[in-house]
Amino acid sequence: MKTGMRLALVLLALLSASYASSFGFSRITLHRTWEITSDAPFEFTGALAVNDSNQRVVSVTTEPEMERFVDDNGTIMLRYIGNGTITLKADATVDIDYDPQLSGDPSVPGQPLESTDLTQADEDIMHQARELSHDESALSTIRDMVNWVHGNVTYDIGYWGKSKSAIDVFRERRGVCVEYTHLLISLARSLGFQTRYVSGYVYSNTWQPHAWAEIYLPGHGWLPADATFGQAGVLDSTHLAIRKSDDQSASYDLLLSQDEDVDIQARDSLEVGFESEDPKGVSIGLHMDEQTYVAEVAIANSRPDYVLGSFSLALPDNFGGEKTSVLLLRPNETLRLYQGLNHSLFAEGFYYTVPVYASFNDAQDDDTLTVDRFSPPEDDGSGTAAGQSGCASSLILLCAISLAAFAAWKL
């Protein structure tokens, strides 16, 4: 860097919208704005959006006109050389569809790779990686690494902006998407997988800056993996990638100027033009056994490919809440999962209806468990069973709670 020049790191800022995600196809328009204040000539270089097999950049417009080029990771970059105060704008329309064609399941590379300061592994991380490794199945290993990080790191908004290293995250077991991704990359590189750090946006109640990883699958290419959301292979279609790098420290835009007081303010907004669900050749069936209180889930893969995806089984909170994990389906495999409900939860004198919801990516099904523990007491001679009114009220209340909970899951 030239003497006297100032380097400005541009963090993602966001204007919110309202949108519900799916695992199918989406078309998103990204609006990026950089307001630059400088009393001297400056050179700006910034990322617009990634163009790759998961997302295709359909159109790009800039105001004023900016130079465009593509970096080694497929990111469309913008460059502008100017002088004084100016607002730079860039719009990109992006089609997003995560659907890797996984024709094979290679073995784990095995030989550890060098890492950055933020993603390097110590002995504890390397030991954990070996525990998660399936030597003959890279896909099973990636599945288990994502599930382990997702299940063992607590999301803590207090870590926003801290950019902790993988070693710190492994010890503290807390963080936000940056920390989840650094740890996942560290585990993967310990086993010889090449990795990339992806920064961009995702929708979760609102649009927000996000980070996830890509892991190189030998014989296939780059496979997306999001340990924060517990997704791999097929990600939900709100994952919009802005740029790729080795870790969070390299995920920024650059502004070079001789003006020591140069300033840059960045903000983004996103709009969804179209989205659709797509089970991608996978179906799911849910059945509740009213004798054993066991939920049976059958997930059928009709494709000749391996499929990595996100499974969810949702019950009312007092019956277990929502359980999520990444699952691996082999070609033309039907995977059966079972979840039992605690018999002690069903008290005598009540009638229960418990809604259950299961999904694998965009394939979904639901069922209701009906449990009749209502035993009317003997008639007391008045023509009305003693306590009948109270039990009827309990019945109505339980049904209302169950239906309300189920409706909330479906929204």
LUMZA-199613 format. One record per residue: residue in one letter; x, y, z of N, C-alpha, C in turn. Coordinates in steps of 0.05 Angstrom, whole numbers, plus 5000, padded with zeros to 4 digits. Layout:
<pts>
AXYZXYZXYZ...
</pts>
This chain:
<pts>
M501749765000500050005000501850255000K501150454985502750694983502650855008T504850985015505051145039503051375038G501751415060499851635062497051565054M496651325042493951245034492551125058R489951165059488351055081486650825070L486550605085484950375078482350385094A480050375080477450375094476150095089L475449965111474049705109471049755111V469649655091466749705089465249465099L463749495120462149275131459349295119L457949065117455249055105453249195124A451749375113449549505127446949435111L444749435125442349315112439849475117L438149485095435449585097433649345095S431749305113430249055116427949045096A427048795091424648745076423248515089S421048425077419548195089419447975069Y420147725077420347505059420547245074A419347035063419546765075421146595056S423046445066424946295048423846025041S425045905020424545635012427145515002F427045254995429445124985429345094955G427445234942427245224913428745444899F427445574881428645774864427746054874S429546254872428746524878430146714860R428846944854430147164840430247404858I432647494864433047714883434447944869T433648184875434948424866436448554889L439048594885440748704905441448994897H441049184916441749464912444049524931R446349604920448649674936449349964931T449850114953450450394952452850454969W454750614958457150704973457251004971E457151144994457351434994460251505002I461651634984464551684989464951984992T466352065013467052345018470152365018S471252514999474152544997474852814985D476952944994477853194983480253144964A480752894958482952824940482152594922P483652534901482952314884482952054900F481251864892480951614906480551384886E481051144896480550904880478850714897F476550644887474650464902474550194887T474749984903474349714892472449564911G470249474900468149334916466949094903A465948914919464548674909461648734904L460648624882457748644876456348384884A456948164870455647914876457147694862V456947454873458247214862456547104839N457847014818456546884795457746604793D456146394801457146124801454845934796S455345674802453245474796450845494814N451145624838448845644856447245904851Q448446104841447046354835448146474810R446246554793446946674767446146964766V448147134761447647424759446447474732V443847564731442347594706443047864694S443248074711443648344700445148514720V446648714711448148894728447849174716T447249364733447249654725448849804747T450250014738451750184757451350474750E451450644771451250934768453051074788P455051214777455851244749456950984738E457750974713458850744701461450664715M461750404722464150314736465350084720E467950054723469349834711468549574725R468149354710467449094721469548894714F470148714733471848484728471048264747V471948024742471247784758473747684771D473747634797476047534811476247224809D478147104821478646814818476446644830N474746764848472646614860469946654847G469946794824467446844810465847084820T467047254836465747494846465947714825I463647834818463648074801464548314818M466748434810467948654825467548914809L467449134824467049404812469449574820R470349744801472549924807471750204796Y472250404813471650684805473950864815I474951034797476951224804475751504801G475751664823474451914822475752124840N474252334845475352554861472952694874G473152744900471052894914468852714924T466652834933464352694945462652584922I461852324925460252204904458751964917T456451894905454951654912455051454889L456151224895456251004876453950814881K452650734859450450544861450850314842A450050074851450149844834447749664841D446449564820444149384823444849124808A444148894821444548634808442048464812T441048344791438848154792440047874792V439447714812440747454816438747234818D439147014803437546774805438946574823I437646474844438946304863437446034864D439045814862437945544863440145354871Y440145274896442145084906441244804901D442644664883441944394876444344244865P446344174882448644044872448043764862Q449243684840448843424828451043244839L450543104861452542954874452442664865S454042604844454042334832455642134847G457442234865459142044879459742144908D460941964924461642024951464541944955P466442124950469242054952470142014981S472541914984473741895011474742165021V475142175047476142425059479142465051P479842715043482642755034484742675054G484342745080486042645101488442815110Q489842935091492243085097491543365105P492043455130491343725139492543945121L491044165118491944385102492644625119E494344795109495045045123492545225124S492345385146490045555150490945835157T489046015158489546295166489546305197D490246535208490246565237487446525248L485346595233482646565243481446285240T482746125223481645855218483545625224Q485845685236487745475242486645305265A487645055265486644855285488844795306D487944745330489844645350489244345353E490544215373490243925376487443855383D486044025398483243955406481443955381I481744155363480144165339480743925321M483343865318484143645301483043375311H483043345338481943105350478943085345Q477543315348474643315343474043245313A475743355295475343305267475643005261R477642885273478042595269475642435279E474542525302472242385313469842395294L469642615279467342655261467842535233S470242455228470942365201469942075195H468942045171468341775160470241745136D472341595140474541585121473641535092E471741365088470841285062468541455051S467541645067465241805059465642105066A466442255046466742545050464042675056L461942585043459242705048458342655076S458742415087457942365115459542535134T462142575127463842745144462943035144I462243135120461343415118458743445134R456943245130454343245145454843265175D456643095185457043085214458543325225M460343445209461743695217459743925220V457943945200455944165201454044115225N453143875229451343815252452743865278W455343795280456743825306457044125312V457944285293458244575299455544695305H453444625290450744735294449744665322G450344425331449244335356450944405381N453444475377455244525400456144805403V455344985385455945275388453345415393T453245585413450845735420450946005406Y448746075392448646325378448346555399D450246735398450346955418450847215404I448747385402448947635387451047825399G451847775424453947935437456647905423Y456947705406459447665391459547815365W457347955358457248105333459648295331G461148275309463448455304466048365317K466048145332468548055346470347895328S469347745309470947585291472947405306K471847225321473547045337474846825320S477146725328478446515314477146245320A477746045304476545785308477345665335I479845715343480745615369479145735392D478645995391477046125411474146025411V473045985387470345885385470045605397F472045435391471945165401472045165432R473445345444473645355473471245485485E470245705473468045855485465245745477R465145615454462645495443460445695440R461145945432459146155428460046325404G458146455392458846635370456446695352V456946835330454946875309455946735284C454846805261455446645237458446645230V459846865236462746875230464146655246E463446625272464746435289464046145280Y461546095274460645835265462345755240T462645945222463945885197466945845200H468246005217471045965222471645695234L469945605252470345345265469845115245L467745135229467144935208469544915189I470545145180472845135161475245005174S475745065200478044955214477744645215L475444545222475044255223475544135196A474444255175474644145148477544145138R478944355143481744375134483544175150S482744115174484243915190484143645177L482043595161481743345147482543355118G483743575109484743595082482843715062F480443805071478543935052479344225046Q479444305021479744585014477144725022T477344975029474945125039474945405028R472645535029472345815023470345935043Y470846185051469046335069467246505051V464646475054462746625038461346835055S461347085045459847295059457647395041G455347465052453147555036450747615054Y448447535045445947585060444247335062V442547325082440547115084438147235098Y435847115094433347205107432747035131S432547165154431647035179430147245195N427547245191425647445202426047715188T428547775181429148015165431647955149W432248105129434748075115437048155133Q439147995133441448065150444047955138P446248105143448848005134449347725146H450747565130451047285138453647175127A454646955139457046815129456546515130W457546375111457546085111460045985096A460245725092462745615081462145465055E464245425040464145235018466445035022I465844785018467844565023468144424996Y470644384988471144264962470943964964L469143854948468643564947470243454923P472343294928473843184906472143044885G472643104860471142984838468443124832H467743314849465243464845465643764842G466743884863467044174864466244284891W465544534891464944674916462144614926L461944534952459344464964458744664986P456444804986455844995007455144865033A455944985055455344875082454945105101D452645125114451945335133451445215160A453545235177453245115204451445275222T451145535217449345705234446445615231F445545575206442845495201442445185201G444745035201444544745200443644655172Q445044755151444344685124446944605109A446644425090448944355073447944245047G449444275026448644174999446544354987V444044314995441844484986441344685008L442044935003441445155022438845285015D437645425034435145575027435845795007S433945864991434446044968434746334975T434946405000435546685007438546725012H440146515010443046545013444146674988L444646934990445747084968448647154974A450447044958453347074963454347334950I455747494966457047744956459847694947R461447554964464147494957465247254972K467547144963468746914976471646984982S472646865004475346925013476246695031D478546735044479646525062478346535089D477646775099476346805124475147085125Q473947155148472547415150474347655147S476947625153478747865152479047965123A478547805103478947885075476247955062S474147975078471548035066470748325070Y471848495053471348785054471848915027D470749155025471349325001473649505008L474949614987477349784991476850064981L477850254996477850534987480650644993L482050724972484750834975484651134967S485851304984485851594979488151724994Q489151954983491152114997489952275019D487252305019485852455039485652295065E486952405086486852265112484052255124D482252435115479552445126477552315107V478452155089476652025070474651845086D472251845076470151695090468451545070I467451315078465651155061463451035078Q460951065069458650945082457250755062A456850515070455650315052452950225063R451050175045448550065053447449895030D445849695038444649515018441749475024S440249405003437549315006437049094986L435148914993434548684976431548664972E430848574948428048534941427748264928V425648114935425047854923423047894901G423847834876422047864854420347614850F421447384857420047134852421346914869E419746724879420846494893418846264891S419946024891418245784889419445554904E417745374914418745144928419344924908D421244744915421944524898423144304915P421644074918422743854934425143724921K425743774896428143674882428343374883G426143244878426242954875426042794901V425542934923425342804949422542844960S421442634972418742644984418942555013I417042635029417042565058414242485066G414142285083411542195095411742165125L409742265139409742255168407342105178H407741925197405541765208405941745239M403741805254403741785283402341525291D403741365307402541115318401141185344E398441165344396941255368396941045390Q398240815385398540615407401240645421T403340705406406040725418406941015421Y405441205410406241495410408941535396V409341395375411841425360411341545332A412941745325412741865299414641725280E413641635258415341505237415441695213V417941765205418341935182419841785161A418741775137420041635114420741855094I423341875088424342065069425441915045A424141955022424841794998426341974977N428641874968430142014948429841864922S428441984902427941854877430141914856R432142064865434242154846436541944845P438041934823440441764822442841894835D442442124849444542264862444342244892Y446642304905446642344934445342624939V443842644962442642894969443242964998L444543195002444843305029442743515032G441243505055439143705059438443735088S436543915093435843995121433243855129F433443705151431043565162430143715186S427443725189426243845213423843685222L423643635248421343505260420443695282A417943785280416943985298414543885315L414843915341412743845360412144085378P409844105391409544315411411844315431D412444555442414844585459414944385482N412644335495412644155518412943865510F412743805484413143535474415743495460G417443695461420143665449420943895431G419144055422419844285405420744195378E422544355365423444295338426244175339K426643965324429243835322430143855292T432543955288433543985261436243855258S436843765234439543655228439843635198V442343615189442943555161442943255158L441643155137441542875131442742825104L443842585100444942495075443242265064L442142295040440642085027442241975004R442541715003443941594981442141564957P443241514933441541484910439241284913N436841374907434441214909433941084936E434941214957434641104984432041214997T430741055014428641145031429741115060L429941345073431041355100428641375120R428641205140426441205160427541295187L426141485199426941595225424541565244Y425241535270423141495290423541675314Q421441795324421541965347419241895366G419841805390417741745409417041975427L414541985436413642185455413542065483N414142215503414142125530411342055540H410841805547408241715556407341865581S409141945598408342075623407142355619L407342465595406242725589403142715587F402142475583399242455578397942365605A396642555618395342505644392542385641E391742225660389042115660387042345662G384742305649382542505650382742715629F384542685610384842885589384742755561Y384142925541384142835513386043015499Y388042905485390243055473390143035443T390643255430391243255401393943405398V395943255388398643365386399443385357P399643615345400443645317403443595314V404143465292406943405286407443495257Y409743615253410443715226413343625219A413743515195416343425187416943535159S419543605155420343705128423143625122F423743595097426443565087426743745063N428243965067428244185047425344265042D424444265017421744355011419644125012A420443885016418543665020417443675048Q414843655052413743685079411143525082D410643445107408143295113407543355142D405043305150404143345178402143135185D401843095211399942905222399242995250T397242875262396342945289396042695305L397342695328397142465347394742525365T392842335366390542355383390842155406V390742255431391042085454388542125472D387041915477384641935493385241815521R385841985540386141895568383841995585F381542065571379242165584377541935594S377241915620375641695632373341825648P370941845637368741985651368041845677P367741985699367041865725364141755724E363441595744360741475745358641695749D356241645739354041835742353241855772D352942095782352342145810349342155815G347742075795344842075798343442325789S345042535783343842785774343542795744G344642575730344442575701346942705688T348742815705351142935695353542815709A355442725695357842605708359342815723A360242745748361642945764364243015751G364843275750367343365739367343395709Q365043335696364943325666365643605655S364543815668364944085657367944155657G369344085679372244145680373744005659C373143745654374543585634374043695606A371443775601370843885575372344135570S372644305591374244545588377144485581S378244275595381044195590381344105561L379343955551379443855524379544085504I377844285508377744515490380444665490L381444705515383944855518386244705504L386444445508388644295496388544305466C386144265455385844285426386644555416A385844765430386445035421389445085421I390744995442393645035444395044885421S394144635416395444475395395044595368L392544685362392044795336393545055332A393745215353395145475351398145425346A399245225359402045165356402545065327F400744895317401044795290400845015269A399045195274398645425255401145595254A402445625277404845795278407145665262W407345395262409445265247408945305217K406445305209405845315180406145595168L406345805185406546075175409346115164
</pts>
